[in-house]
Amino acid sequence: MIKTATIVIALVTGSASAFAPTGLNRINTRLRADVAAEVAEVVIEEPAEVEAEVEVIPEPVSKVMVEGVFCNGYVGGEGPEPIPFTLSASSGNWDPAGFAERAPEWVPWFREAELKHGRAAMLATVGMVVPEFVRMPGDQFSFENVPYVINAHDMLPDSMALIFLSISLLEACTFAAVANMNNWNRMPGDFSFDPLGIYPQSEENQREMQLAELKNGRLAMIAIGGMVSGAMITGEHFPYLV
């Protein structure tokens, strides 16, 4: 009887143990719970919107309008040549009429006009001297027809009209550049015309050539006035000596 009871109890215990979770299952459950907790704590951050970078192009430094510098820093104001009839004044930053101070926005146009007149005067001085020795082909240009160069203005009206129209055409081609001078990075008098390629590359040599052209142009403007006056007063050939 006791043996029978013992067998029954063993069978019941074995059957119940079959339905009880094992130790490995408990460990796996614990691990799954820990992983689930860690996953729950992770916050998935949405990628932030990347603002499109706008490239800012800096405005070019103008070579035409320079504030706080006499005559925008153009060549010609270096000096120090003395001014006649004065004791202390020199040619450094010489502007007795005050154009640069009263109308600074017009300074580029003033320099453009000065360079153009200087270039025309340099050509005019050559045109007053060379025809004294060499003439163009054609009877109308001969020494017999035009003995004095100063008389060509009155004796060759057709040629004078052609010269006037040619100069007007060249001047008209520069209207757009001169009108927008302050809006573009173009130095006064610079039309990128250099067929012989003699313009220097370095800034220092460029300023030297600009100064040489400016001074020769100023001298030529005075010279052509003296040459025309001398030719009309004396009535003689070059060098217009009585």
LINBEL-V577550 format. One record per residue. PHI is phi in whole degrees, 0 to 359 (999 if undefined). BURIAL is I if it has 9 or more other ideal C-beta (glycine too) atoms within 8 Angstrom, else O. Layout:
phi:PHI burial:BURIAL
phi:PHI burial:BURIAL
This chain:
phi:999 burial:O
phi:294 burial:O
phi:296 burial:O
phi:297 burial:O
phi:297 burial:O
phi:296 burial:O
phi:295 burial:O
phi:296 burial:O
phi:297 burial:O
phi:294 burial:O
phi:295 burial:O
phi:295 burial:O
phi:295 burial:O
phi:295 burial:O
phi:294 burial:O
phi:292 burial:O
phi:293 burial:O
phi:294 burial:O
phi:269 burial:O
phi:275 burial:O
phi:290 burial:O
phi:278 burial:O
phi:295 burial:O
phi:296 burial:O
phi:297 burial:O
phi:295 burial:I
phi:295 burial:O
phi:297 burial:O
phi:297 burial:O
phi:295 burial:O
phi:294 burial:O
phi:296 burial:O
phi:295 burial:O
phi:296 burial:O
phi:296 burial:O
phi:298 burial:O
phi:294 burial:O
phi:294 burial:O
phi:296 burial:O
phi:294 burial:O
phi:282 burial:O
phi:286 burial:O
phi:259 burial:O
phi:278 burial:O
phi:272 burial:O
phi:285 burial:O
phi:299 burial:O
phi:291 burial:O
phi:290 burial:O
phi:272 burial:O
phi:288 burial:O
phi:292 burial:O
phi:282 burial:O
phi:263 burial:O
phi:286 burial:O
phi:265 burial:O
phi:269 burial:O
phi:293 burial:O
phi:290 burial:O
phi:294 burial:O
phi:287 burial:O
phi:286 burial:O
phi:266 burial:O
phi:268 burial:I
phi:246 burial:I
phi:237 burial:I
phi:283 burial:O
phi:79 burial:O
phi:237 burial:O
phi:298 burial:O
phi:53 burial:I
phi:59 burial:I
phi:78 burial:O
phi:292 burial:I
phi:289 burial:O
phi:112 burial:O
phi:254 burial:I
phi:289 burial:O
phi:76 burial:I
phi:254 burial:O
phi:298 burial:O
phi:288 burial:O
phi:264 burial:I
phi:300 burial:O
phi:66 burial:O
phi:227 burial:O
phi:259 burial:O
phi:242 burial:O
phi:288 burial:O
phi:229 burial:I
phi:277 burial:I
phi:292 burial:O
phi:51 burial:O
phi:276 burial:I
phi:209 burial:I
phi:296 burial:O
phi:275 burial:O
phi:70 burial:O
phi:296 burial:I
phi:295 burial:I
phi:276 burial:O
phi:282 burial:O
phi:221 burial:O
phi:296 burial:O
phi:290 burial:O
phi:263 burial:O
phi:301 burial:I
phi:301 burial:I
phi:292 burial:I
phi:300 burial:I
phi:293 burial:I
phi:299 burial:I
phi:295 burial:O
phi:296 burial:I
phi:294 burial:I
phi:296 burial:I
phi:294 burial:I
phi:294 burial:I
phi:294 burial:I
phi:296 burial:I
phi:292 burial:I
phi:296 burial:I
phi:293 burial:O
phi:293 burial:I
phi:297 burial:I
phi:295 burial:O
phi:291 burial:I
phi:275 burial:I
phi:263 burial:I
phi:301 burial:O
phi:296 burial:I
phi:291 burial:O
phi:239 burial:O
phi:226 burial:O
phi:237 burial:O
phi:287 burial:O
phi:297 burial:O
phi:125 burial:O
phi:295 burial:O
phi:293 burial:O
phi:259 burial:I
phi:291 burial:I
phi:293 burial:O
phi:291 burial:O
phi:282 burial:O
phi:232 burial:I
phi:292 burial:O
phi:243 burial:O
phi:298 burial:I
phi:296 burial:O
phi:278 burial:I
phi:298 burial:I
phi:299 burial:O
phi:269 burial:O
phi:270 burial:O
phi:233 burial:I
phi:295 burial:O
phi:295 burial:O
phi:294 burial:I
phi:296 burial:I
phi:294 burial:O
phi:295 burial:O
phi:296 burial:O
phi:297 burial:O
phi:293 burial:O
phi:295 burial:O
phi:295 burial:I
phi:296 burial:O
phi:295 burial:O
phi:297 burial:O
phi:293 burial:O
phi:295 burial:O
phi:292 burial:O
phi:259 burial:I
phi:302 burial:O
phi:296 burial:O
phi:294 burial:I
phi:288 burial:I
phi:295 burial:O
phi:253 burial:O
phi:300 burial:I
phi:286 burial:I
phi:261 burial:O
phi:232 burial:O
phi:271 burial:O
phi:240 burial:I
phi:288 burial:O
phi:303 burial:I
phi:86 burial:O
phi:264 burial:O
phi:248 burial:O
phi:56 burial:O
phi:255 burial:O
phi:214 burial:O
phi:296 burial:O
phi:270 burial:O
phi:65 burial:O
phi:263 burial:O
phi:287 burial:O
phi:295 burial:O
phi:266 burial:O
phi:282 burial:O
phi:296 burial:O
phi:297 burial:O
phi:291 burial:I
phi:296 burial:I
phi:294 burial:I
phi:296 burial:I
phi:292 burial:I
phi:298 burial:I
phi:293 burial:I
phi:296 burial:O
phi:295 burial:I
phi:297 burial:I
phi:293 burial:I
phi:294 burial:I
phi:293 burial:I
phi:296 burial:I
phi:296 burial:O
phi:293 burial:I
phi:296 burial:I
phi:289 burial:O
phi:295 burial:I
phi:294 burial:I
phi:296 burial:O
phi:292 burial:O
phi:292 burial:I
phi:295 burial:I
phi:297 burial:O
phi:296 burial:I
phi:294 burial:I
phi:284 burial:O
phi:284 burial:O
phi:276 burial:I
phi:70 burial:O
phi:247 burial:O
phi:280 burial:O
phi:301 burial:I
phi:267 burial:O
phi:63 burial:I
phi:255 burial:O
phi:281 burial:O
